[in-house]
């Protein structure tokens, strides 16, 4: 279930490195706040109904938001 998130994570790392090298770190904080919010809401909705699968789906959603 989490295997697709690995390729997405690699792209996110590339974006993060790009923002750091171009001195645009302030955007990283905004992205982090957005992804944390998505993660908390998705976990609150999905985990009670789908347990571990819901947590995996929430993680994938957060990775896609990057």
TAKAWO-V653081 format. One record per backbone hydrogen bond with DSSP energy under -1.0 kcal/mol. NH is the residue of the N-H (numbers start at 1). CO is the residue of the C=O. If there is no record, write none. Layout:
nh->{NH	NH}
co->{CO	CO}
This chain:
nh->{6	8	9	10	11	12	13	14	15	16	17	18	19	20	21	22	23	24	27	29	30	31	32	33	34	35	36	37	38	39	40	41	42	43	44	45	46	47	50	51	53	55	56	57	58	59	60	61	62	63	64	65}
co->{3	4	5	6	7	8	9	10	11	12	13	14	15	16	17	18	20	19	24	25	26	27	28	29	30	31	32	33	34	35	36	37	38	39	40	41	42	43	46	47	50	51	52	53	54	55	56	57	58	59	60	61}
